[in-house]
Amino acid sequence: MSKILIIAEHANGQLNPSTAKCLTAAKQIGGDIDIAVFAADPAAVAAAAAKLDG
């Protein structure tokens, strides 16, 4: 089984749409998918990432 780590791209507390596109591609590969958010205040970005399908 594959394990995939996606690093969330964001700016000004907004998740970049490229993160969702990356998640779509990762779902086609299959396996365990995690999204990591690196920010001084990650709450808003992490919440947006959690709402992504998958």
N, C-alpha and C positions, 0 to 999 in steps of 0.2 A: 504494500500500500504506500502511496506517495504522501509525503508531508510537504505542504507548500506554505511559505511565509511571504505575505505581501506587506510591503512597507507603504503605509498610507501617505499619499502626497496631498499636501494641504497648504493653505495660505490664509491668514487672517481669520482663523477659526472655521474655515469652510473646506470641506472635503473636495478634492479635485475629481472631476468625472473620470479621469484615467484610472482611478482606483477601482471604480465599479467595472470598468472594461477589463481590468486585470483580473478581477474576481470572476467575471464571466469566462475568461479563458482558462482560469485555474479550475473552474467547475467542470470544464470539458475534459481536463486531464484526470480529475477525480482524486480522491484521497482526503486527508485532513487539511483544512485550510485555516490559517490564522492570519489576522490583519494586525500589524503592530503600528501604534501611533506614537511618534516621538515629538513631544512639544512641551513647552513650559506649562501650559494649561491645556491638557488634552481632552477635557470633558466634552466639549461641543463636537470635536472631530470624532472622538470615540463613539459618541451617541449616533452620529451620522453613519459611521462605518457599521455599527451594530444593526442599523435599519436596512442595510443592503441585502438584497435577496441572496440567501445562501449562508 
